[in-house]
């Protein structure tokens, strides 16, 4: 019986994303790929795609969009410090994510996740929509 070695360069994309700790489960990684949240060279991917060292992937998770370059392949999920050695995020991607996080934090987008709006906020919403009841 032949066992697969870790150095084997045949790894499915969903398995690599799971091993690199972008998603908590392999099923979530597969669902993200199938729903079009993972792109390689501007095109949607399939879960069975075999990533290669040097490939660049665009990943969308929640509010964040990151561009990562594959540095190593692994089908085994390990600790976060080891998982971060599998990829490198591009400097442009880091800058965009930090800017977006700062915008969200400042409330400049008008999106507040603090729960229900206050009475004052409700009045402002009604004025914005033209409901002056």
N, C-alpha and C positions, 0 to 999 in steps of 0.2 A: 504494500500500500504506500503510495507516494504522498507525502505531506507537502502542503504549500508553504513556502518560506515567506518571511516578511519582506524580503528584498524583491519578491516577485513583482514585476511591473504590470501585472494584470489585476487592476482593482476597479470595481464599479464606482461610478461617480457618487451615487447615494451612500455607499459605504465609506468613501473617502471623506465626504462632507460630515458624516457622523463621527468618524475617527478624528477629524480636525476640530470637533466640538462646535460646529456651527448650528447643529440641531441636536436635541436631546435623544431622539430615537431615529432609527434608520427609516421607519415608516414616515416620520415627519419630513425627513430629507427627501424621500421619494415623492411625497405629496407636494412639496415645494417645487421640485423639479418639474413635475407633471403640470403644475398650475402656472408655469412660466416665470417663476421667480429666480431661476438660475439661467444665465446666458453665457455662452462661450463664443467669442468673436462676433458678437451682435446677434447670435441666433439662439433659439431655445434648445435646450439639451434634453436627452433622454436619460433615465436612471441607469441604464446599462452602459452609457458612454464610459470609455476608459480614459481618465485624465492622464496627461503626460507632464513630466517636469518641464516647467516653463510656460504651461498653459495659463491663460488669464481668464478668470471667471468673474462675472458680475452677479452678486448675491443681494437679494432684497429680503430683509427680515424686519417686520414691523415698520417703523419709521425710517430705519437705516438702510442705506444702499452702499455696499462696499465692493471694491475691486481688489481681488487677491490673485497672486501669482503662485502657482504650485511649486514648492521647493523640494518636496519629498513625497513619496507615496507610502501609505500604510493602510492596512485593513483592520488594524487592531486599535481599539480606543484606549488611550492611556490618560495620564494626568494632563491638566491644562498646560503646564510648562512644556511638556513634550509635544503636545498637540500644536502649539504655536510654532514649533520648528518645521511643521509640514507646509506652511504657507507664509507669504509675506504680503502685507497690505501695501498698496501703492501710496506714496506720499500725497498725491492729489486726492485719493479716496479718504485718507485720514483727515485732511484739511476740510473737505466737504462735509464729512460726518460731524466734525467739531463745530463747524459753522451752523449746521442744521440743529444740533443739540442746543447751542447757545440761543438760537432763534426760538426754539420750543420753550426753553427755560424762561426767556424774557417775556413770553406771552405775545410777541409781536405778530404771530400768525393768527391770533384771535382764538386759538384752541386752548381751552382751559380744562384740565382733567381733575379739578378739585371737587367734583361732585355736583350737586344741584346748584343752579344759579341763585344768587341772592335776589331780594326784591328789587334792588337798584339795577342789577344786571338784567332781570326780566323786563323791566321798563325799557332799558336800552335796546334789548332784542326786539321788543314790540315796536319801538320807534324805527328801528332799522328796517323792519318788514312793513311798516306803514299801518300797523294796527294801533290806533290811538284810543282804544276802549278805556 
